[in-house]
Amino acid sequence: RLRPRGWPAGRVMAKTGRGASRPYPRQCVVRPATQETQPLARAAIRLLDEWLDAQAGAGVRLLGVGAGDLTKAPQLDLFGVPESARNRKLDAAIDGIRARFGAHAVARGTMPPRRA
């Protein structure tokens, strides 16, 4: 939802919880601010991993992820990362397929690594 609006996110927030306990909100900064799926997903996975490490053996009942520190003009990267160009092309292709065939027409094949 960030890309169509032109909003790069500079922060990822995750809220996790188990059972009847209170939600556990966490957040981290993403630099440079981005609309790319991969860096935002990696940040969210890192926040979930931190929670799972702190709550060993706990089942996840609540999981929410959001983006914050939205800006209109992204800070340009002085030393462009080749992976970033690939991510932008992949995100654009996925957005185009979803626009033409619907939101569930395609999904990324990447999954977070399974925890032991």
MODELLER restraints for C-alpha pairs under 7 A, 6 or more apart:
rsr = mdl.restraints
at = mdl.atoms
rsr.add(forms.Gaussian(group=physical.xy_distance, feature=features.Distance(at['CA:2:A'], at['CA:8:A']), mean=6.65, stdev=0.5))
rsr.add(forms.Gaussian(group=physical.xy_distance, feature=features.Distance(at['CA:2:A'], at['CA:35:A']), mean=6.09, stdev=0.5))
rsr.add(forms.Gaussian(group=physical.xy_distance, feature=features.Distance(at['CA:3:A'], at['CA:35:A']), mean=5.86, stdev=0.5))
rsr.add(forms.Gaussian(group=physical.xy_distance, feature=features.Distance(at['CA:6:A'], at['CA:72:A']), mean=6.36, stdev=0.5))
rsr.add(forms.Gaussian(group=physical.xy_distance, feature=features.Distance(at['CA:7:A'], at['CA:35:A']), mean=6.81, stdev=0.5))
rsr.add(forms.Gaussian(group=physical.xy_distance, feature=features.Distance(at['CA:7:A'], at['CA:70:A']), mean=5.59, stdev=0.5))
rsr.add(forms.Gaussian(group=physical.xy_distance, feature=features.Distance(at['CA:7:A'], at['CA:71:A']), mean=5.47, stdev=0.5))
rsr.add(forms.Gaussian(group=physical.xy_distance, feature=features.Distance(at['CA:7:A'], at['CA:72:A']), mean=5.36, stdev=0.5))
rsr.add(forms.Gaussian(group=physical.xy_distance, feature=features.Distance(at['CA:8:A'], at['CA:33:A']), mean=5.34, stdev=0.5))
rsr.add(forms.Gaussian(group=physical.xy_distance, feature=features.Distance(at['CA:8:A'], at['CA:34:A']), mean=4.39, stdev=0.5))
rsr.add(forms.Gaussian(group=physical.xy_distance, feature=features.Distance(at['CA:8:A'], at['CA:35:A']), mean=4.66, stdev=0.5))
rsr.add(forms.Gaussian(group=physical.xy_distance, feature=features.Distance(at['CA:8:A'], at['CA:70:A']), mean=5.63, stdev=0.5))
rsr.add(forms.Gaussian(group=physical.xy_distance, feature=features.Distance(at['CA:8:A'], at['CA:71:A']), mean=5.70, stdev=0.5))
rsr.add(forms.Gaussian(group=physical.xy_distance, feature=features.Distance(at['CA:8:A'], at['CA:72:A']), mean=6.88, stdev=0.5))
rsr.add(forms.Gaussian(group=physical.xy_distance, feature=features.Distance(at['CA:8:A'], at['CA:74:A']), mean=6.30, stdev=0.5))
rsr.add(forms.Gaussian(group=physical.xy_distance, feature=features.Distance(at['CA:9:A'], at['CA:33:A']), mean=5.00, stdev=0.5))
rsr.add(forms.Gaussian(group=physical.xy_distance, feature=features.Distance(at['CA:9:A'], at['CA:34:A']), mean=5.29, stdev=0.5))
rsr.add(forms.Gaussian(group=physical.xy_distance, feature=features.Distance(at['CA:9:A'], at['CA:35:A']), mean=6.22, stdev=0.5))
rsr.add(forms.Gaussian(group=physical.xy_distance, feature=features.Distance(at['CA:9:A'], at['CA:67:A']), mean=5.81, stdev=0.5))
rsr.add(forms.Gaussian(group=physical.xy_distance, feature=features.Distance(at['CA:9:A'], at['CA:68:A']), mean=5.60, stdev=0.5))
rsr.add(forms.Gaussian(group=physical.xy_distance, feature=features.Distance(at['CA:9:A'], at['CA:69:A']), mean=5.62, stdev=0.5))
rsr.add(forms.Gaussian(group=physical.xy_distance, feature=features.Distance(at['CA:9:A'], at['CA:70:A']), mean=4.65, stdev=0.5))
rsr.add(forms.Gaussian(group=physical.xy_distance, feature=features.Distance(at['CA:9:A'], at['CA:71:A']), mean=6.74, stdev=0.5))
rsr.add(forms.Gaussian(group=physical.xy_distance, feature=features.Distance(at['CA:10:A'], at['CA:29:A']), mean=5.84, stdev=0.5))
rsr.add(forms.Gaussian(group=physical.xy_distance, feature=features.Distance(at['CA:10:A'], at['CA:30:A']), mean=4.87, stdev=0.5))
rsr.add(forms.Gaussian(group=physical.xy_distance, feature=features.Distance(at['CA:10:A'], at['CA:31:A']), mean=6.25, stdev=0.5))
rsr.add(forms.Gaussian(group=physical.xy_distance, feature=features.Distance(at['CA:10:A'], at['CA:32:A']), mean=6.86, stdev=0.5))
rsr.add(forms.Gaussian(group=physical.xy_distance, feature=features.Distance(at['CA:10:A'], at['CA:33:A']), mean=4.17, stdev=0.5))
rsr.add(forms.Gaussian(group=physical.xy_distance, feature=features.Distance(at['CA:10:A'], at['CA:34:A']), mean=6.68, stdev=0.5))
rsr.add(forms.Gaussian(group=physical.xy_distance, feature=features.Distance(at['CA:10:A'], at['CA:68:A']), mean=6.19, stdev=0.5))
rsr.add(forms.Gaussian(group=physical.xy_distance, feature=features.Distance(at['CA:10:A'], at['CA:69:A']), mean=4.95, stdev=0.5))
rsr.add(forms.Gaussian(group=physical.xy_distance, feature=features.Distance(at['CA:10:A'], at['CA:70:A']), mean=6.28, stdev=0.5))
rsr.add(forms.Gaussian(group=physical.xy_distance, feature=features.Distance(at['CA:11:A'], at['CA:27:A']), mean=6.89, stdev=0.5))
rsr.add(forms.Gaussian(group=physical.xy_distance, feature=features.Distance(at['CA:11:A'], at['CA:28:A']), mean=5.67, stdev=0.5))
rsr.add(forms.Gaussian(group=physical.xy_distance, feature=features.Distance(at['CA:11:A'], at['CA:29:A']), mean=4.43, stdev=0.5))
rsr.add(forms.Gaussian(group=physical.xy_distance, feature=features.Distance(at['CA:11:A'], at['CA:30:A']), mean=5.26, stdev=0.5))
rsr.add(forms.Gaussian(group=physical.xy_distance, feature=features.Distance(at['CA:11:A'], at['CA:67:A']), mean=5.73, stdev=0.5))
rsr.add(forms.Gaussian(group=physical.xy_distance, feature=features.Distance(at['CA:11:A'], at['CA:68:A']), mean=4.82, stdev=0.5))
rsr.add(forms.Gaussian(group=physical.xy_distance, feature=features.Distance(at['CA:11:A'], at['CA:69:A']), mean=5.61, stdev=0.5))
rsr.add(forms.Gaussian(group=physical.xy_distance, feature=features.Distance(at['CA:12:A'], at['CA:27:A']), mean=5.55, stdev=0.5))
rsr.add(forms.Gaussian(group=physical.xy_distance, feature=features.Distance(at['CA:12:A'], at['CA:28:A']), mean=5.54, stdev=0.5))
rsr.add(forms.Gaussian(group=physical.xy_distance, feature=features.Distance(at['CA:12:A'], at['CA:29:A']), mean=6.51, stdev=0.5))
rsr.add(forms.Gaussian(group=physical.xy_distance, feature=features.Distance(at['CA:12:A'], at['CA:30:A']), mean=7.00, stdev=0.5))
rsr.add(forms.Gaussian(group=physical.xy_distance, feature=features.Distance(at['CA:12:A'], at['CA:40:A']), mean=6.75, stdev=0.5))
rsr.add(forms.Gaussian(group=physical.xy_distance, feature=features.Distance(at['CA:12:A'], at['CA:43:A']), mean=6.61, stdev=0.5))
rsr.add(forms.Gaussian(group=physical.xy_distance, feature=features.Distance(at['CA:12:A'], at['CA:44:A']), mean=6.47, stdev=0.5))
rsr.add(forms.Gaussian(group=physical.xy_distance, feature=features.Distance(at['CA:12:A'], at['CA:66:A']), mean=5.86, stdev=0.5))
rsr.add(forms.Gaussian(group=physical.xy_distance, feature=features.Distance(at['CA:12:A'], at['CA:67:A']), mean=4.68, stdev=0.5))
rsr.add(forms.Gaussian(group=physical.xy_distance, feature=features.Distance(at['CA:12:A'], at['CA:68:A']), mean=6.09, stdev=0.5))
rsr.add(forms.Gaussian(group=physical.xy_distance, feature=features.Distance(at['CA:13:A'], at['CA:26:A']), mean=5.76, stdev=0.5))
rsr.add(forms.Gaussian(group=physical.xy_distance, feature=features.Distance(at['CA:13:A'], at['CA:27:A']), mean=4.19, stdev=0.5))
rsr.add(forms.Gaussian(group=physical.xy_distance, feature=features.Distance(at['CA:13:A'], at['CA:28:A']), mean=6.63, stdev=0.5))
rsr.add(forms.Gaussian(group=physical.xy_distance, feature=features.Distance(at['CA:13:A'], at['CA:65:A']), mean=5.65, stdev=0.5))
rsr.add(forms.Gaussian(group=physical.xy_distance, feature=features.Distance(at['CA:13:A'], at['CA:66:A']), mean=5.07, stdev=0.5))
rsr.add(forms.Gaussian(group=physical.xy_distance, feature=features.Distance(at['CA:13:A'], at['CA:67:A']), mean=6.04, stdev=0.5))
rsr.add(forms.Gaussian(group=physical.xy_distance, feature=features.Distance(at['CA:14:A'], at['CA:25:A']), mean=5.81, stdev=0.5))
rsr.add(forms.Gaussian(group=physical.xy_distance, feature=features.Distance(at['CA:14:A'], at['CA:26:A']), mean=5.34, stdev=0.5))
rsr.add(forms.Gaussian(group=physical.xy_distance, feature=features.Distance(at['CA:14:A'], at['CA:27:A']), mean=6.12, stdev=0.5))
rsr.add(forms.Gaussian(group=physical.xy_distance, feature=features.Distance(at['CA:14:A'], at['CA:44:A']), mean=6.39, stdev=0.5))
rsr.add(forms.Gaussian(group=physical.xy_distance, feature=features.Distance(at['CA:14:A'], at['CA:47:A']), mean=6.61, stdev=0.5))
rsr.add(forms.Gaussian(group=physical.xy_distance, feature=features.Distance(at['CA:14:A'], at['CA:64:A']), mean=5.50, stdev=0.5))
rsr.add(forms.Gaussian(group=physical.xy_distance, feature=features.Distance(at['CA:14:A'], at['CA:65:A']), mean=4.43, stdev=0.5))
rsr.add(forms.Gaussian(group=physical.xy_distance, feature=features.Distance(at['CA:14:A'], at['CA:66:A']), mean=6.39, stdev=0.5))
rsr.add(forms.Gaussian(group=physical.xy_distance, feature=features.Distance(at['CA:15:A'], at['CA:23:A']), mean=6.19, stdev=0.5))
rsr.add(forms.Gaussian(group=physical.xy_distance, feature=features.Distance(at['CA:15:A'], at['CA:24:A']), mean=5.48, stdev=0.5))
rsr.add(forms.Gaussian(group=physical.xy_distance, feature=features.Distance(at['CA:15:A'], at['CA:25:A']), mean=4.25, stdev=0.5))
rsr.add(forms.Gaussian(group=physical.xy_distance, feature=features.Distance(at['CA:15:A'], at['CA:26:A']), mean=6.25, stdev=0.5))
rsr.add(forms.Gaussian(group=physical.xy_distance, feature=features.Distance(at['CA:15:A'], at['CA:63:A']), mean=5.64, stdev=0.5))
rsr.add(forms.Gaussian(group=physical.xy_distance, feature=features.Distance(at['CA:15:A'], at['CA:64:A']), mean=5.01, stdev=0.5))
rsr.add(forms.Gaussian(group=physical.xy_distance, feature=features.Distance(at['CA:15:A'], at['CA:65:A']), mean=6.48, stdev=0.5))
rsr.add(forms.Gaussian(group=physical.xy_distance, feature=features.Distance(at['CA:16:A'], at['CA:23:A']), mean=5.56, stdev=0.5))
rsr.add(forms.Gaussian(group=physical.xy_distance, feature=features.Distance(at['CA:16:A'], at['CA:24:A']), mean=5.14, stdev=0.5))
rsr.add(forms.Gaussian(group=physical.xy_distance, feature=features.Distance(at['CA:16:A'], at['CA:25:A']), mean=6.42, stdev=0.5))
rsr.add(forms.Gaussian(group=physical.xy_distance, feature=features.Distance(at['CA:16:A'], at['CA:60:A']), mean=6.99, stdev=0.5))
rsr.add(forms.Gaussian(group=physical.xy_distance, feature=features.Distance(at['CA:16:A'], at['CA:62:A']), mean=5.13, stdev=0.5))
rsr.add(forms.Gaussian(group=physical.xy_distance, feature=features.Distance(at['CA:16:A'], at['CA:63:A']), mean=4.64, stdev=0.5))
rsr.add(forms.Gaussian(group=physical.xy_distance, feature=features.Distance(at['CA:16:A'], at['CA:64:A']), mean=6.58, stdev=0.5))
rsr.add(forms.Gaussian(group=physical.xy_distance, feature=features.Distance(at['CA:17:A'], at['CA:23:A']), mean=4.56, stdev=0.5))
rsr.add(forms.Gaussian(group=physical.xy_distance, feature=features.Distance(at['CA:17:A'], at['CA:24:A']), mean=5.75, stdev=0.5))
rsr.add(forms.Gaussian(group=physical.xy_distance, feature=features.Distance(at['CA:17:A'], at['CA:60:A']), mean=6.02, stdev=0.5))
rsr.add(forms.Gaussian(group=physical.xy_distance, feature=features.Distance(at['CA:17:A'], at['CA:61:A']), mean=5.77, stdev=0.5))
rsr.add(forms.Gaussian(group=physical.xy_distance, feature=features.Distance(at['CA:17:A'], at['CA:62:A']), mean=4.82, stdev=0.5))
rsr.add(forms.Gaussian(group=physical.xy_distance, feature=features.Distance(at['CA:17:A'], at['CA:63:A']), mean=6.81, stdev=0.5))
rsr.add(forms.Gaussian(group=physical.xy_distance, feature=features.Distance(at['CA:18:A'], at['CA:58:A']), mean=6.84, stdev=0.5))
rsr.add(forms.Gaussian(group=physical.xy_distance, feature=features.Distance(at['CA:18:A'], at['CA:59:A']), mean=5.95, stdev=0.5))
rsr.add(forms.Gaussian(group=physical.xy_distance, feature=features.Distance(at['CA:18:A'], at['CA:60:A']), mean=5.06, stdev=0.5))
rsr.add(forms.Gaussian(group=physical.xy_distance, feature=features.Distance(at['CA:18:A'], at['CA:61:A']), mean=4.67, stdev=0.5))
rsr.add(forms.Gaussian(group=physical.xy_distance, feature=features.Distance(at['CA:18:A'], at['CA:62:A']), mean=6.31, stdev=0.5))
rsr.add(forms.Gaussian(group=physical.xy_distance, feature=features.Distance(at['CA:19:A'], at['CA:61:A']), mean=5.96, stdev=0.5))
rsr.add(forms.Gaussian(group=physical.xy_distance, feature=features.Distance(at['CA:26:A'], at['CA:47:A']), mean=6.60, stdev=0.5))
rsr.add(forms.Gaussian(group=physical.xy_distance, feature=features.Distance(at['CA:32:A'], at['CA:75:A']), mean=6.49, stdev=0.5))
rsr.add(forms.Gaussian(group=physical.xy_distance, feature=features.Distance(at['CA:33:A'], at['CA:74:A']), mean=6.24, stdev=0.5))
rsr.add(forms.Gaussian(group=physical.xy_distance, feature=features.Distance(at['CA:33:A'], at['CA:75:A']), mean=6.99, stdev=0.5))
rsr.add(forms.Gaussian(group=physical.xy_distance, feature=features.Distance(at['CA:36:A'], at['CA:87:A']), mean=6.35, stdev=0.5))
rsr.add(forms.Gaussian(group=physical.xy_distance, feature=features.Distance(at['CA:36:A'], at['CA:88:A']), mean=6.20, stdev=0.5))
rsr.add(forms.Gaussian(group=physical.xy_distance, feature=features.Distance(at['CA:36:A'], at['CA:91:A']), mean=6.83, stdev=0.5))
rsr.add(forms.Gaussian(group=physical.xy_distance, feature=features.Distance(at['CA:37:A'], at['CA:91:A']), mean=6.96, stdev=0.5))
rsr.add(forms.Gaussian(group=physical.xy_distance, feature=features.Distance(at['CA:38:A'], at['CA:87:A']), mean=7.00, stdev=0.5))
rsr.add(forms.Gaussian(group=physical.xy_distance, feature=features.Distance(at['CA:44:A'], at['CA:65:A']), mean=6.83, stdev=0.5))
rsr.add(forms.Gaussian(group=physical.xy_distance, feature=features.Distance(at['CA:94:A'], at['CA:106:A']), mean=6.89, stdev=0.5))
rsr.add(forms.Gaussian(group=physical.xy_distance, feature=features.Distance(at['CA:97:A'], at['CA:105:A']), mean=6.99, stdev=0.5))
rsr.add(forms.Gaussian(group=physical.xy_distance, feature=features.Distance(at['CA:98:A'], at['CA:104:A']), mean=6.89, stdev=0.5))
rsr.add(forms.Gaussian(group=physical.xy_distance, feature=features.Distance(at['CA:98:A'], at['CA:105:A']), mean=5.87, stdev=0.5))
rsr.add(forms.Gaussian(group=physical.xy_distance, feature=features.Distance(at['CA:98:A'], at['CA:106:A']), mean=6.76, stdev=0.5))
